[in-house]
Amino acid sequence: MRLLFLGPPGAGKGTQAERVAQRLGIAHVSTGVMFRQHVADGTELGQTVDAIMKSGDLVPDELTISMLEERIRHDDAADGYILDGFPRTLAQAQALDAHLGAEGLDAVVVLDVPEDELVGRMMSRGRKDDSEESIRNRLRVYAQDTMPLIAFYAERDIVASVDGVGELADITERILSVLDGGSGGGLNSTV
């Protein structure tokens, strides 16, 4: 099973991707983890990525896809994977399609969490860069850049929206239920 998890900052994508990947016995492929691992290992790709990130620029899509392709060839991804952190824009989704093929993903899980809940979650983390203004700006960027992916993938009938509010275990069960078709509506449904 090849999955993509989407959701606004603070929705719990990474946490749920880890939990679901573990339950399904597939790889959790986080672009942030990939970048940090390549940098830590001192690979050629890592040195390039490190220089780009230190300059404050975004890692180019082609470089990210190259790292992603290398990552999904690992043994732990043989039975499937959950993509977390890429693609984030329509251009990235189209670039990913060019490499994986339009049928490259089996499902896209979208975690739905109300904006005020997201702001509260991120404010409670106590990070210096998490002011209400910066959080709301990140949510606007998500709405502008990433939300169009939902419509892009919905055309393929592979989107499942899941209520991302509640206990971690309950959210995980909702995701697993919709992936198993237990929602009664299959994909392009809401649970």
C-alpha positions in Angstrom: 0.0 0.0 0.0 1.4 3.4 -1.0 -0.1 6.3 0.9 0.2 10.0 1.3 -0.8 11.8 4.5 -1.9 15.4 4.2 -3.0 17.9 6.8 -2.3 21.3 8.1 0.6 22.1 10.5 -0.3 20.7 13.9 -2.8 18.1 12.6 -0.6 15.2 13.7 0.5 13.8 10.2 3.9 12.6 11.4 2.6 11.0 14.5 -0.2 9.2 12.7 2.0 8.3 9.8 4.4 6.5 12.2 1.5 4.8 14.0 -0.3 3.6 10.9 3.0 2.5 9.2 3.9 0.4 12.2 0.4 -1.2 12.3 0.5 -1.9 8.5 4.1 -3.0 8.5 5.1 -0.5 5.9 7.7 2.3 5.8 7.1 5.8 7.1 8.9 8.0 4.6 9.3 11.5 6.0 11.1 14.0 3.8 12.4 15.8 6.9 13.8 12.6 8.3 15.4 11.8 4.9 17.0 15.2 4.7 18.4 15.0 8.3 19.6 11.4 7.7 21.5 12.3 4.5 23.1 15.3 6.2 24.1 13.2 9.3 25.5 10.5 7.1 27.5 13.0 5.1 26.3 11.7 1.7 26.8 13.8 -1.4 23.1 14.4 -1.5 23.2 15.3 2.2 26.0 17.9 1.7 24.0 19.5 -1.1 20.8 19.6 0.9 22.6 20.9 4.0 24.1 23.8 2.0 20.6 24.6 0.5 18.9 24.6 3.9 21.6 26.6 5.6 21.2 29.3 3.0 17.5 29.4 3.9 16.3 28.1 0.5 13.9 25.2 -0.1 15.3 22.0 -1.4 14.4 21.8 -5.1 11.7 19.3 -6.1 13.9 17.2 -8.3 16.5 16.7 -5.5 13.7 15.8 -3.0 12.2 13.3 -5.5 15.7 11.8 -6.1 16.0 11.2 -2.4 12.5 9.9 -2.2 13.1 7.4 -5.0 16.2 6.2 -3.3 14.4 5.9 0.0 11.5 3.8 -1.3 13.9 1.3 -2.8 14.9 0.3 0.8 13.7 -3.1 1.9 11.4 -1.7 4.5 9.4 0.0 1.8 9.0 -3.2 -0.4 5.5 -3.8 0.9 4.5 -0.1 0.8 5.0 3.2 2.4 3.4 6.4 3.8 4.7 9.7 2.3 4.8 12.5 4.9 6.0 16.0 4.0 6.0 15.6 0.2 4.4 16.5 -2.1 3.2 19.8 -0.6 2.3 21.7 -3.8 0.5 20.9 -7.0 3.8 21.2 -8.9 5.4 18.7 -6.6 2.5 16.3 -7.0 2.9 16.5 -10.8 6.7 16.0 -10.5 6.0 13.0 -8.2 3.6 11.6 -10.8 6.3 11.9 -13.5 8.5 9.6 -11.4 6.0 7.2 -9.8 3.4 7.3 -12.5 -0.2 8.6 -12.0 -1.1 5.4 -10.4 1.8 5.6 -7.9 -0.4 6.2 -4.8 -3.2 4.0 -3.5 -4.7 6.5 -1.1 -4.4 10.0 0.3 -5.4 10.4 3.9 -6.3 14.0 4.9 -6.4 14.8 8.6 -9.1 17.4 9.2 -8.6 19.6 12.3 -10.4 22.9 12.9 -8.1 26.0 12.7 -8.6 27.1 16.3 -7.7 23.5 17.5 -4.5 23.6 15.4 -3.5 27.0 16.8 -4.1 25.8 20.4 -2.1 22.6 19.8 0.9 24.5 18.3 0.8 27.3 20.9 0.9 24.7 23.7 4.1 23.3 22.4 5.9 26.4 23.7 8.3 26.8 20.8 9.8 30.2 20.3 8.8 30.5 16.7 5.2 29.4 17.4 3.4 32.8 17.9 -0.3 32.9 17.0 0.6 35.1 14.0 3.3 32.8 12.6 1.0 29.8 13.1 -1.9 31.4 11.3 0.4 32.4 8.5 1.6 28.7 8.2 -2.0 27.7 8.0 -2.7 30.2 5.2 0.3 28.9 3.3 -1.0 25.3 3.7 -4.5 26.4 2.5 -3.0 28.2 -0.5 -0.2 25.6 -1.5 -1.2 22.2 -0.2 -5.1 22.1 -0.1 -5.2 22.1 -3.9 -3.6 18.6 -3.7 -6.8 17.3 -2.2 -8.8 18.2 -5.3 -6.0 16.9 -7.5 -6.1 13.5 -5.9 -9.9 13.4 -5.4 -10.2 13.3 -9.2 -8.6 9.8 -8.9 -11.0 8.8 -6.2 -8.3 8.0 -3.7 -8.9 10.7 -1.0 -10.2 9.9 2.5 -10.8 12.7 5.0 -10.4 11.7 8.6 -11.4 13.6 11.7 -8.0 14.5 13.3 -9.5 15.5 16.7 -9.5 13.1 19.7 -7.3 10.6 21.3 -4.3 9.4 19.2 -5.4 5.8 19.2 -8.9 6.7 18.1 -7.6 8.8 15.2 -5.3 5.9 14.2 -8.3 3.5 14.2 -10.3 5.9 12.0 -7.5 6.0 9.5 -7.1 2.2 9.5 -10.9 1.9 9.1 -11.1 4.1 6.1 -8.1 2.4 4.5 -9.8 -0.9 5.1 -13.0 0.3 3.5 -14.7 0.2 6.8 -16.3 3.6 6.4 -18.8 2.3 4.1 -18.0 4.9 1.5 -14.6 3.8 0.4 -12.2 6.5 -0.5 -13.2 10.1 -1.3 -15.1 9.9 1.9 -15.0 11.4 5.4 -14.7 9.6 8.7 
